[in-house]
Amino acid sequence: MVPIIYCYFVAVLILFSGNMSWAAMGCTLRNPDRDIRRLFPTYTGYRTSFITVKEMGGMRLFKEIERRLGDRLEPVYENMDVPYAFYTVLQGKQIIGHVHGVNQKGEFGGMQLILATDQQGKILHFYYQSLTGPDRRLFRNKEFTEQFKALTVYDFHQYEPTKGEITNPLSPLTRVKNPGARNDIDFRATLRGLKKNLIIFDLLFLRDTRN
């Protein structure tokens, strides 16, 4: 097993006057050995990196993420100091994929959206590490989550989070259907969170390895 660098960032929920606010935190795997084995059964080890927007580019990079996302980032749980965890999965000395997640605000609380991708950022697996609400079983169902397989950050560029619209009718994103008929908020939050996840992976991690 490759040595593991791992630490916990605890999500802190503060209730004040009936409103929920989030302390800045990153999204890490709860049990990386188990989770990575499930996503990549042939893996032999992994490396873990924690990277912030602040250290990689500061306000310039922060604004670039907002531009590509097409939405403003939340000043608390999406700020420049949030540590994003990137797991590089190995089979021997060969990199066979990556695992990375983000926090996203849903209708009934926080979501944790986890992606397994190949080296170019194409989605291999998607699942919710955390999700609340009456429709959570529908959203966790593989019939929904597997619809995102093979999508990339370029596909998500055709989704506008502020409008909840797909700008290109030929986009593969149009095949992804809301599993909860009443719950448009969590569906839109999922699309926004996955777009953010892929953008951050591209700008913070892949761009660094390409340089």
Stockholm file with secondary structure:
# STOCKHOLM 1.0

chainA/1-211         MVPIIYCYFVAVLILFSGNMSWAAMGCTLRNPDRDIRRLFPTYTGYRTSFITVKEMGGMRLFKEIERRLGDRLEPVYENMDVPYAFYTVLQGKQIIGHVHGVNQKGEFGGMQLILATDQQGKILHFYYQSLTGPDRRLFRNKEFTEQFKALTVYDFHQYEPTKGEITNPLSPLTRVKNPGARNDIDFRATLRGLKKNLIIFDLLFLRDTRN
#=GR chainA/1-211 SS CCCCCCCCCCCCEEEETTEEEECCCCCCCSSHHHHHHHHCTTCCEEEEEEECHHHHTHHHHHHHHHHHHTSCCCTTTTSTTCCEEEEEEEETTEEEEEEEEEEEECSSSEEEEEEEECTTCCEEEEEEEECCSTTHHHHHSHHHHGGGTTCCHHHHTTEETTTTEESCTTSGGGGCCCSSTTCHHHHHHHHHHHHHHHHHIIIIIIHHHHC
#=GC SS_cons         CCCCCCCCCCCCEEEETTEEEECCCCCCCSSHHHHHHHHCTTCCEEEEEEECHHHHTHHHHHHHHHHHHTSCCCTTTTSTTCCEEEEEEEETTEEEEEEEEEEEECSSSEEEEEEEECTTCCEEEEEEEECCSTTHHHHHSHHHHGGGTTCCHHHHTTEETTTTEESCTTSGGGGCCCSSTTCHHHHHHHHHHHHHHHHHIIIIIIHHHHC
//
